[in-house]
Amino acid sequence: MAHAAPTVHRRHRGTTTDRTHHFGKSAMVRALLAGLVYGVWAAFIKRQMGPVDAGNVFYGILCGALFAGIMFTLGRMGSRLPRELHAAAYGVFVGVALGYLYSLTGDSVLRSAGLGIAVGAATAVTAFYRYYMREP
């Protein structure tokens, strides 16, 4: 007598296959931690070895919140973009963020812009390579 083969239970995921509807905890935690580091770093540079005051703390919180918000939004919306535009968006984001941090040190604007462009271009190339190699 033959028996039926066992089947694997499949979970119903709904009718959509778009991954952007799923809210991942790790994406939020990653953005918050990166924003915290960025905000502390910006406040430390802005302080210029003087005493910590409320203005420095507020400045760090503002910079960190903006950085985390943009990073989270780019992480959520970036998957909808073509790989070239997605990589360019990350390159611009990282280039502007690092260029701004470097400008807080008081060095020249041209040097800050040059560093931002170099780091942003390297980030864009690296991100494009990653997205190109992992595309289904």
Summary of the structure (lengths in Angstrom):
residues: 136
radius of gyration: 21.1
end to end distance: 43.6
largest distance: 85.7
contacts: 335
relative contact order: 0.11
helix: 73%
strand: 0%
